[in-house]
């Protein structure tokens, strides 16, 4: 129910704008102000002018402004609804809010304590404030249910002619002529984008279709399970978007498409796999707008940042980034390329697929059907007079041989490899068939990377009396306990996070290939020997980097243990 502030109500009565009898007529209604406006008993412009003048603040038309998305996160949306306020902008430590009750001094004192900002207020009626809050925080759930109800058992939606991709996903949710299946897919994509998901999983069951989002590296329910009868419609619509064969339901298919969201293009990669019960679809969301390409903004340890900068400043040699799928390897490589891409160098990449387009970079997509493999493309690239070459992944001996030779013949080569840590990368290349001498001569730096979840600063919980013996056993050092302050996640979370975590950060292990390391590689040193030497030379391994972030309050000890192993 929309609450009319007492001071505003008294002011309208004192000004003779609303009589006691008129207040009595609308007092029990859901929105008294809207009822007065509709009945013609009060002009909204008159209300705004009187209240703003009396309070000595500026009025604002909420139809003409768009609140800053980051500022909206400063205050819980339920709190905003209860207090009938809307965070608008933040300039330094000055927070501007729209308040339906600009006379409540205690409210502004409370907001100052909650946000740590000086609070400046502007005025809009409670009706407009609550309507704006509803629109801004609408995650699409109601639309999802509406679309599900419309689709129902309509078998005509299971296939259809090819349709053009939507120009703008938000405008496509209007009352156009699109079918319910089209609208349902658009709502799913919009909800995933608003929740900053990296993947959407559409999984068929016996009776229902489960739809999950991967947020901050963990899968969670995107929307409640939907009827299995919707699966053909959803699959067909996704295939149409990605220009796939909608008649093919028994073979894997891969495609991609792009939509516009908030004025920028978002790329989606679609993978469809036949499973028991139907087709499972996984959509990878590639949002270049959220990609941090500045090395200084990556959040690495100072030692790691310096070693990466040193490696990519070399005229030739090879830098490898290792880790599992989804560990941020591509982002790291793109950031390195962006740091060295200047007008006087030729940078060429070969990727499968090209995840993000970079201005001024020659990017070659792998296409085995047309004979463009990593090895084949790399051979052609070396005839294109490159200075820097990015190879999406070293998958086989042929690609590894060419990459190593390129690194030894005047090219800086950046690539990825699937190994668990930096030390095992050397033996992996040797196991592929590359000569140990070639490996030792070409490598400049090996990085191993993971992504950890950041603690939500709004609801993290300080750990009282952390167990010293336990912490020492997992990698903490005695000197770490000087004024040690650790935090853990609040399992309930808050409106700004997902179960106590919000966002992710990179955990990067960097191992320079020093002269001593080269000699050990040529001798055929084991992973244990290579790792021991690296630690003696000052290596910060994944576990140690994770612990340093826990000490700084970036993450929890539990998260460090989840993403790393003790070397």
C-alpha positions in Angstrom: 0.0 0.0 0.0 1.2 3.5 -0.8 1.7 5.5 2.4 1.0 9.2 2.3 3.5 10.9 4.8 1.8 12.6 7.7 3.5 15.9 7.0 2.5 15.8 3.3 -1.1 15.0 4.2 -1.2 17.8 6.8 0.3 20.3 4.3 -2.3 19.5 1.6 -5.1 20.0 4.2 -3.6 23.2 5.4 -3.3 24.5 1.9 -7.0 23.6 1.3 -6.1 21.3 -1.5 -7.6 18.1 0.0 -10.5 18.2 2.5 -10.8 15.8 5.5 -13.8 14.2 3.7 -11.8 13.5 0.6 -9.0 11.9 2.7 -11.6 9.7 4.4 -12.8 8.5 1.1 -9.4 7.3 -0.2 -7.7 6.4 3.1 -8.5 2.6 2.8 -7.5 2.4 -0.9 -4.2 0.8 -2.1 -3.0 4.1 -3.5 -4.7 7.2 -2.0 -2.8 9.7 -4.1 -3.5 7.9 -7.3 -7.2 7.8 -6.4 -7.2 11.6 -5.8 -5.4 12.2 -9.1 -7.9 10.0 -11.0 -10.9 11.6 -9.4 -9.7 15.1 -10.2 -9.6 16.1 -6.6 -5.9 16.9 -6.7 -3.5 17.8 -9.6 -0.2 16.0 -9.3 1.7 19.0 -10.5 0.1 21.0 -7.7 1.2 18.4 -5.1 4.7 18.4 -6.4 5.0 22.2 -6.5 3.6 22.7 -2.9 5.6 20.0 -1.2 8.9 20.9 -3.0 8.5 24.6 -2.2 7.7 24.0 1.5 10.6 21.5 1.9 13.0 23.8 0.0 14.2 21.1 -2.4 13.9 20.5 -6.1 11.1 18.4 -7.6 12.0 15.7 -10.1 10.1 13.9 -12.9 11.0 10.3 -12.7 10.0 9.6 -16.3 12.9 11.8 -17.4 15.7 10.3 -15.3 17.5 6.9 -15.1 19.0 6.0 -11.7 22.6 4.8 -11.7 22.6 0.9 -11.5 25.5 0.8 -9.0 23.8 3.4 -6.8 20.6 1.3 -6.7 22.6 -1.4 -5.0 23.6 0.8 -2.1 20.3 0.2 -0.4 18.1 -2.9 -0.1 15.1 -2.7 -2.4 12.7 -3.8 0.4 14.0 -1.0 2.6 13.5 1.5 -0.3 9.9 0.4 -0.8 9.2 0.6 3.0 10.8 4.1 3.3 9.5 5.2 -0.2 12.8 6.4 -1.4 14.8 5.9 -4.6 18.7 6.2 -4.8 19.4 8.3 -7.8 23.0 9.3 -8.2 26.3 9.4 -6.3 28.9 12.1 -6.8 31.9 11.4 -4.5 30.4 11.1 -1.0 27.2 12.9 -1.9 24.2 10.6 -2.5 21.1 12.0 -4.1 17.9 10.2 -3.3 14.3 10.8 -4.3 12.1 10.9 -1.2 8.4 10.8 -0.9 8.7 12.4 2.6 11.3 15.1 2.4 10.4 16.3 5.9 11.7 13.2 7.7 15.0 14.3 9.2 15.5 11.0 11.1 15.2 9.1 7.8 18.1 11.1 6.3 20.3 10.5 9.4 19.6 6.8 9.1 20.5 6.8 5.4 23.7 8.7 6.2 24.8 5.9 8.6 23.8 3.1 6.2 25.7 4.5 3.2 28.5 6.5 4.7 27.4 9.4 2.4 26.1 12.9 2.7 22.5 12.7 1.6 20.8 15.2 -0.7 17.1 14.8 -1.4 14.8 15.7 -4.3 11.0 15.2 -4.3 8.6 13.0 -6.2 5.2 11.7 -5.0 5.1 8.2 -3.3 3.1 6.9 -6.2 5.9 7.7 -8.7 8.7 6.5 -6.4 7.2 3.1 -5.8 6.3 2.7 -9.5 9.9 3.4 -10.4 11.2 1.0 -7.8 8.9 -1.7 -9.2 10.1 -1.1 -12.8 13.8 -0.9 -11.9 13.8 -4.1 -9.8 11.5 -6.2 -12.0 13.7 -9.1 -12.8 11.3 -10.6 -15.3 9.8 -13.3 -13.1 6.3 -12.1 -13.6 6.8 -12.0 -17.4 8.3 -15.5 -17.3 5.1 -16.8 -15.7 3.0 -14.9 -18.1 4.9 -16.3 -21.1 4.6 -19.8 -19.7 0.9 -19.4 -19.3 0.6 -18.2 -22.9 2.7 -20.9 -24.4 0.9 -23.8 -22.6 0.5 -26.8 -24.8 0.6 -24.9 -28.1 2.3 -27.4 -30.4 2.5 -24.8 -33.2 5.4 -23.2 -31.4 7.6 -26.2 -31.7 9.0 -25.1 -35.0 8.7 -22.1 -37.3 10.3 -20.1 -40.1 13.5 -18.3 -39.5 13.1 -14.9 -37.8 15.3 -11.9 -37.6 17.2 -11.5 -34.4 15.8 -8.8 -32.1 17.4 -5.4 -32.3 17.0 -4.7 -28.7 16.0 -7.3 -26.1 14.3 -4.9 -23.8 12.1 -3.3 -26.5 11.2 -6.8 -27.7 9.3 -7.5 -24.5 6.6 -5.1 -25.4 3.1 -5.9 -26.8 4.4 -6.7 -30.3 3.4 -9.5 -32.6 6.1 -11.9 -31.3 5.0 -15.4 -30.3 5.0 -16.3 -26.6 8.1 -18.5 -27.2 10.0 -15.5 -28.6 9.0 -13.4 -25.6 9.9 -16.2 -23.1 13.4 -16.6 -24.5 13.9 -12.8 -24.5 12.8 -12.7 -20.8 15.2 -15.5 -19.9 18.1 -13.6 -21.6 17.1 -10.3 -20.0 16.9 -11.9 -16.5 20.3 -13.6 -17.0 21.9 -10.3 -18.1 20.4 -8.4 -15.1 21.7 -11.0 -12.7 25.1 -11.0 -14.4 25.0 -14.7 -15.2 27.8 -16.1 -17.3 25.8 -19.2 -18.5 22.2 -20.3 -18.9 21.4 -24.1 -18.6 18.1 -25.4 -20.0 17.9 -29.0 -18.9 15.0 -31.4 -19.7 13.6 -33.7 -17.1 10.8 -36.3 -17.2 8.1 -33.8 -16.5 9.8 -30.4 -16.2 12.5 -28.3 -17.7 15.0 -27.0 -15.2 16.5 -23.5 -16.0 19.6 -22.6 -14.1 22.0 -19.6 -14.2 25.7 -19.7 -13.5 26.4 -16.7 -11.3 29.8 -16.0 -9.8 30.9 -19.5 -10.9 28.0 -21.4 -9.2 24.8 -22.7 -10.7 21.6 -21.6 -9.1 17.9 -21.7 -10.1 17.2 -19.0 -12.8 13.4 -19.4 -12.8 11.2 -22.1 -11.3 11.0 -25.3 -13.4 8.7 -25.0 -16.4 6.5 -27.6 -18.1 8.3 -30.0 -20.4 5.8 -29.1 -23.1 7.7 -25.8 -23.5 11.0 -27.5 -24.4 10.5 -27.8 -28.2 9.4 -24.1 -28.4 12.4 -22.9 -26.4 14.9 -25.1 -28.4 13.4 -24.0 -31.7 13.6 -20.3 -30.8 17.2 -20.6 -29.7 18.2 -22.5 -32.9 16.5 -19.8 -35.0 18.5 -17.1 -33.2 21.8 -19.0 -33.8 20.9 -20.0 -37.4 20.9 -23.7 -36.6 18.8 -26.5 -38.1 15.5 -26.6 -36.2 14.6 -29.9 -37.8 17.7 -31.7 -36.4 17.0 -33.0 -32.9 19.4 -36.0 -32.6 22.8 -34.4 -33.1 24.8 -31.8 -31.2 24.8 -28.3 -32.7 26.8 -25.2 -31.9 26.1 -21.6 -32.9 26.1 -18.0 -31.8 24.0 -14.9 -31.9 24.0 -11.3 -30.7 21.5 -9.0 -29.2 21.5 -5.4 -28.0 21.1 -4.6 -24.3 21.5 -1.2 -22.7 22.9 0.2 -26.0 25.7 -2.4 -26.4 26.0 -5.7 -28.3 26.1 -8.9 -26.2 27.4 -12.1 -27.8 25.9 -15.5 -26.9 27.3 -18.9 -27.7 24.7 -21.7 -27.9 25.5 -25.4 -27.5 22.7 -27.9 -28.0 23.2 -31.5 -26.9 20.7 -34.4 -27.3 20.2 -36.1 -23.9 17.7 -38.5 -22.4 14.4 -36.6 -22.4 15.1 -34.1 -25.2 17.8 -31.4 -26.0 19.9 -29.7 -23.4 20.8 -26.1 -24.2 23.7 -24.1 -22.7 24.1 -20.5 -23.5 27.4 -18.8 -22.7 27.0 -15.0 -22.3 30.0 -12.9 -23.5 29.6 -9.4 -22.4 32.5 -7.3 -23.6 31.1 -4.4 -21.6 32.0 -6.2 -18.3 35.4 -7.3 -19.5 38.3 -5.7 -17.6 41.1 -5.3 -20.1 43.4 -3.0 -18.1 46.2 -5.0 -16.4 46.2 -2.7 -13.4 42.5 -3.4 -12.9 42.8 -7.1 -12.9 43.5 -7.4 -9.1 46.6 -9.5 -9.3 49.3 -9.5 -6.7 52.0 -6.8 -7.3 54.6 -9.5 -7.9 52.5 -11.3 -10.4 51.6 -8.1 -12.2 55.2 -7.1 -12.5 56.2 -10.6 -13.9 53.4 -10.5 -16.5 54.4 -7.0 -17.6 58.1 -8.2 -17.9 57.1 -11.2 -20.0 54.9 -9.3 -22.5 57.5 -6.6 -22.9 59.9 -9.1 -24.4 60.4 -9.1 -28.3 60.0 -12.9 -28.5 59.3 -16.0 -26.4 56.1 -17.6 -25.1 53.8 -16.9 -22.1 51.2 -19.6 -21.2 48.2 -19.2 -19.0 46.8 -22.5 -17.6 43.7 -23.5 -15.7 40.3 -25.2 -16.2 37.5 -24.0 -18.4 35.9 -20.8 -17.0 38.9 -19.8 -15.0 39.4 -16.4 -16.8 42.3 -17.4 -19.1 40.9 -15.6 -22.1 40.4 -12.5 -20.1 44.0 -12.5 -19.0 45.3 -13.0 -22.5 43.0 -10.3 -23.9 44.3 -7.9 -21.2 47.9 -8.7 -22.1 47.2 -8.2 -25.8 45.5 -4.9 -25.1 48.5 -3.8 -23.1 51.0 -4.4 -25.9 48.8 -3.6 -29.0 50.2 -0.4 -30.3 50.1 1.1 -33.9 53.6 -0.1 -34.6 53.1 -3.8 -34.0 51.1 -6.4 -35.8 48.9 -8.5 -33.5 47.1 -11.6 -34.8 45.1 -14.2 -32.9 43.6 -17.6 -33.7 40.7 -18.5 -31.5 38.0 -21.1 -31.2 35.7 -19.2 -31.1 36.6 -15.5 -31.1 35.0 -14.6 -27.8 35.5 -10.8 -27.8 36.2 -8.5 -30.7 39.1 -6.2 -30.2 39.6 -3.0 -32.2 42.9 -3.0 -34.3 43.5 -6.8 -33.7 43.4 -9.3 -36.5 41.4 -12.2 -35.1 41.1 -15.5 -37.0 38.3 -18.0 -36.0 39.0 -21.7 -36.1 36.8 -23.5 -38.6 37.8 -27.2 -39.0 35.1 -27.7 -41.7 37.0 -25.3 -43.9 40.4 -26.6 -42.9 41.2 -23.8 -40.5 42.7 -25.5 -37.5 44.9 -24.0 -34.8 48.0 -25.4 -36.4 46.9 -24.5 -40.0 45.9 -21.0 -39.0 49.1 -20.5 -37.0 51.2 -21.5 -40.1 49.4 -18.9 -42.2 49.6 -16.3 -39.5 53.4 -16.6 -39.4 53.5 -15.7 -43.1 51.6 -12.5 -42.3 54.6 -10.8 -40.7 53.2 -10.8 -37.1 55.0 -9.4 -34.0 52.6 -10.8 -31.5 50.5 -14.0 -31.9 47.8 -15.2 -29.6 46.9 -18.9 -29.9 43.5 -19.6 -28.2 44.7 -23.0 -26.9 47.6 -25.5 -27.4 45.7 -28.7 -27.9 48.1 -31.0 -29.7 51.8 -31.7 -30.6 51.5 -30.0 -34.0 50.2 -26.7 -32.6 52.7 -26.9 -29.7 55.6 -27.4 -32.1 54.6 -24.4 -34.3 54.0 -22.2 -31.3 57.4 -23.0 -29.8 59.2 -22.5 -33.1 57.4 -19.2 -33.5 58.5 -18.1 -30.1 62.1 -18.9 -31.0 62.1 -17.1 -34.3 61.3 -13.5 -33.2 57.6 -13.7 -32.2 55.9 -13.1 -28.8 53.4 -16.0 -28.4 50.6 -15.9 -25.9 48.5 -19.1 -25.4 46.6 -21.3 -23.0 47.0 -24.9 -21.8 44.8 -27.1 -19.6 47.0 -28.0 -16.6 46.4 -27.7 -12.9 49.4 -25.5 -12.0 52.4 -23.7 -13.5 54.9 -26.5 -12.8 53.0 -29.2 -14.6 52.8 -27.1 -17.7 56.4 -27.9 -18.5 56.0 -31.6 -18.3 52.7 -31.4 -20.2 54.5 -29.9 -23.2 57.3 -32.5 -23.0 54.6 -35.2 -22.9 53.1 -33.8 -26.0 56.3 -34.5 -27.8 58.1 -31.1 -27.7 61.8 -31.4 -27.1 62.7 -30.3 -23.5 65.4 -28.0 -24.9 62.9 -26.2 -27.1 60.5 -25.9 -24.2 63.1 -24.4 -21.9 64.4 -22.0 -24.6 61.0 -20.7 -25.6 59.1 -20.2 -22.3 59.2 -16.8 -20.6 56.4 -17.1 -18.0 53.8 -19.7 -17.0 50.7 -18.5 -15.2 48.0 -20.7 -13.5 44.7 -19.1 -12.8 41.5 -19.6 -10.9 38.5 -17.4 -10.2 37.4 -17.0 -6.6 34.2 -15.5 -5.3 34.3 -12.1 -3.6 32.7 -11.7 -0.2 29.8 -9.3 -0.1 31.0 -6.3 1.9 27.5 -5.5 2.9 26.8 -8.7 4.8 30.2 -10.5 5.4 30.7 -11.8 8.9 33.9 -11.4 10.9 35.4 -14.7 12.1 35.9 -14.6 15.9 39.1 -16.4 17.2 40.1 -18.3 14.0 41.8 -21.6 14.8 45.6 -21.0 14.5 46.6 -24.6 14.1 44.1 -25.2 11.4 45.1 -22.1 9.5 48.8 -23.0 9.7 48.0 -26.5 8.4 46.4 -25.0 5.2 49.2 -22.6 4.3 49.0 -19.6 6.6 52.4 -18.3 7.9 53.2 -17.3 11.5 53.6 -13.6 10.4 50.1 -13.7 9.0 48.6 -13.7 12.5 49.7 -10.1 13.3 46.3 -8.3 13.7 44.7 -11.1 11.6 41.1 -10.4 10.7 39.2 -12.9 8.6 35.7 -12.9 7.3 33.2 -15.6 6.2 30.0 -15.4 4.1 26.6 -15.0 5.5 24.7 -18.0 4.1 21.5 -16.0 4.0 23.1 -13.3 2.0 21.5 -9.9 1.3 19.8 -8.1 -1.5 23.2 -7.2 -3.1 24.7 -10.7 -3.2 24.2 -14.4 -3.8 24.6 -16.4 -0.6 27.1 -14.0 0.9 29.3 -13.6 -2.3 29.1 -10.9 -5.0 31.4 -11.0 -8.0 34.7 -12.8 -8.6 38.4 -12.1 -8.6 41.4 -13.8 -10.2 43.8 -15.9 -8.3 47.0 -15.9 -10.4 50.1 -18.0 -9.9 53.1 -16.8 -12.0 56.3 -18.8 -12.6 59.1 -17.0 -14.5 61.3 -19.5 -16.4 64.7 -18.5 -15.0 68.1 -19.8 -16.1 68.1 -22.3 -13.2 64.6 -23.4 -14.3 65.8 -23.9 -17.9 68.6 -26.1 -16.8 66.3 -28.2 -14.7 63.8 -28.6 -17.6 66.5 -29.7 -20.0 67.6 -32.3 -17.4 64.1 -33.7 -17.4 63.1 -32.4 -14.0 59.8 -33.7 -12.5 56.8 -31.6 -11.5 57.8 -31.8 -7.9 61.4 -30.7 -8.6 60.2 -27.8 -10.8 57.7 -26.7 -8.2 60.3 -26.9 -5.4 62.7 -24.7 -7.4 60.0 -22.2 -8.2 59.1 -21.9 -4.5 62.7 -21.3 -3.6 62.8 -18.6 -6.2 59.8 -16.8 -4.6 56.8 -18.4 -6.3 53.4 -17.3 -4.9 51.3 -20.4 -5.6 47.6 -20.5 -6.0 46.9 -21.4 -2.3 49.2 -18.6 -1.1 47.6 -16.0 -3.4 44.1 -17.1 -2.2 45.2 -16.8 1.5 46.5 -13.3 0.9 43.1 -12.3 -0.5 41.4 -13.9 2.6 43.7 -11.9 4.9 42.7 -8.7 3.0 39.0 -9.6 3.4 38.4 -10.1 -0.3 37.2 -13.7 0.2 36.8 -16.4 2.8 39.1 -19.2 3.9 36.4 -21.7 2.8 36.4 -20.2 -0.8 40.2 -20.4 -0.9 40.1 -24.1 0.1 37.4 -24.7 -2.6 39.4 -23.4 -5.5 42.9 -24.4 -4.6 44.9 -27.4 -3.4 47.8 -27.4 -1.0 51.1 -27.8 -2.8 
